[in-house]
Amino acid sequence: MHRKINVLFVSRRNTLRSIMAQACLTHIAEKRFHARSCGLPLRVGTAVDPAAVSALRTAGIPLPDIKPRGWNEFVPARGFEAEFVIALDADIDRLQPAWPGQPHTALWAYPDTAVIDDPEEAAHKALQILYSLRRRLELLASLPLYGSDRESVRADIRDLGYVA
């Protein structure tokens, strides 16, 4: 049996996209992956977005018992060194720090639902994002990550950012 693979999801506030990705990967493949999430320090929200809670509940995925946090909790490594860092926000992708251990990085860009004023519309958009994330994460979980060459794995992870 292989050890768990550490995956870190990054979004701006760590209140919706990255929280849903963490919850979804944990739900899909908890025995294979150890998922965490974070956001941009000083921009991190104070609570999980209600649209994320609604989307996860609708999909039957448990909400992780966490609060939003900044990436300063992961740089330098404090007990969690990611093998994969997946940015879920194009703006955040270029602002990320140098992650400990030189993990594989990828951009899986999703729109920011915080700009949507209507709570019902935001919840609907969050559910669409969750279903897209789930598809990508199911594909990630099916990849042969052990024993593959580093460049092939990196390309596969990055390519998943283009899956609808």
C-alpha positions in Angstrom: 0.0 0.0 0.0 1.3 3.4 -1.0 1.3 6.4 1.4 -1.4 9.1 0.9 -0.7 11.8 -1.7 -0.9 15.4 -0.4 -2.9 17.8 -2.5 -3.3 21.5 -1.7 -6.1 23.5 -3.4 -5.7 27.3 -3.6 -8.3 30.0 -4.2 -8.6 33.7 -3.2 -10.6 33.6 0.0 -10.6 29.8 0.7 -14.4 30.0 1.3 -15.9 28.2 -1.7 -13.8 26.7 -4.6 -10.9 25.4 -2.6 -13.1 24.2 0.3 -15.3 22.3 -2.2 -12.3 20.8 -3.9 -10.9 19.6 -0.6 -14.2 18.1 0.5 -14.8 16.5 -2.9 -11.4 14.8 -3.2 -11.6 13.6 0.4 -15.1 12.2 -0.4 -13.9 10.5 -3.6 -10.5 9.1 -2.6 -9.8 9.6 1.1 -7.7 6.4 1.3 -5.4 7.7 -1.5 -5.3 11.4 -1.0 -4.8 13.9 1.9 -6.5 17.1 0.7 -6.1 20.6 2.2 -7.1 24.1 1.0 -6.0 27.6 1.5 -6.3 31.2 0.2 -4.4 34.4 -0.2 -3.3 35.7 3.2 -5.1 39.0 4.1 -7.9 38.0 1.7 -9.0 34.8 3.5 -12.7 34.8 4.4 -14.0 34.3 7.9 -16.4 31.4 7.2 -17.3 28.9 4.5 -19.5 30.5 1.9 -23.2 29.4 2.2 -23.2 28.5 -1.5 -20.4 26.0 -0.9 -22.3 24.5 2.0 -25.5 24.2 -0.1 -23.6 22.7 -3.1 -21.9 20.1 -1.0 -25.1 19.2 0.8 -26.9 18.8 -2.5 -24.2 16.5 -3.8 -24.1 14.5 -0.6 -20.5 15.4 0.2 -19.7 16.1 3.8 -18.3 19.6 4.6 -14.9 19.5 6.1 -14.7 20.7 9.7 -12.3 23.5 9.0 -12.1 27.3 8.8 -10.7 29.2 5.9 -7.0 29.8 6.1 -4.1 31.4 4.3 -1.2 29.8 2.6 1.1 31.1 5.3 0.1 28.0 7.2 1.7 25.9 4.5 4.8 28.0 3.7 7.2 27.0 5.1 6.0 23.4 5.4 4.4 22.8 8.8 3.6 19.1 8.8 2.0 19.1 5.3 4.2 19.3 2.2 2.0 19.1 -0.9 2.9 16.9 -3.9 0.3 18.8 -5.9 -0.8 22.4 -5.7 -3.9 23.2 -7.7 -4.8 26.9 -8.1 -8.6 27.3 -8.7 -8.3 31.0 -9.5 -6.3 32.5 -12.4 -5.4 35.6 -10.4 -4.0 33.6 -7.5 -2.0 31.3 -9.8 0.6 34.1 -10.5 0.7 35.2 -6.9 1.5 31.9 -5.2 4.6 31.6 -3.1 7.4 29.1 -3.6 5.9 26.0 -2.2 8.1 23.7 -0.1 9.3 20.5 -1.8 8.7 21.7 -5.4 5.3 20.2 -5.9 3.5 19.7 -9.2 1.4 22.8 -9.9 -1.6 23.3 -12.1 -4.3 25.9 -12.8 -7.9 24.7 -12.9 -9.6 28.2 -13.2 -13.1 28.6 -12.0 -15.1 31.9 -11.8 -15.4 33.7 -8.5 -18.9 33.4 -7.2 -18.4 36.3 -4.7 -19.2 38.7 -7.5 -22.8 37.3 -7.8 -25.2 39.3 -5.8 -28.2 36.9 -6.0 -27.7 34.1 -3.4 -29.8 31.6 -5.4 -27.7 32.3 -8.5 -24.5 32.0 -6.5 -25.7 28.6 -5.1 -26.5 27.4 -8.6 -23.0 28.5 -9.9 -21.3 26.8 -6.9 -23.1 23.6 -7.7 -21.9 23.8 -11.3 -18.4 24.3 -10.1 -18.6 21.4 -7.7 -19.8 19.0 -10.5 -17.0 20.1 -12.7 -14.5 19.8 -9.9 -15.8 16.3 -9.1 -15.3 15.2 -12.7 -11.7 16.5 -12.7 -11.0 15.0 -9.3 -12.4 11.6 -10.3 -10.0 11.7 -13.3 -7.1 12.7 -11.0 -7.9 9.8 -8.7 -7.7 7.4 -11.6 -4.3 8.5 -12.8 -1.3 6.2 -12.2 0.6 8.7 -10.0 3.0 6.2 -8.5 5.9 5.0 -10.7 5.2 7.5 -13.5 7.8 9.9 -14.7 7.5 13.4 -13.1 6.9 15.3 -16.4 4.1 13.0 -17.5 2.3 13.4 -14.2 2.7 17.2 -14.3 1.3 17.3 -17.8 -1.7 15.1 -16.9 -2.5 17.2 -13.8 -2.3 20.4 -15.9 -4.4 18.9 -18.7 -7.2 18.2 -16.2 -7.6 22.0 -16.0 -9.2 21.8 -19.5 -11.7 19.1 -18.8 -15.2 20.5 -18.9 
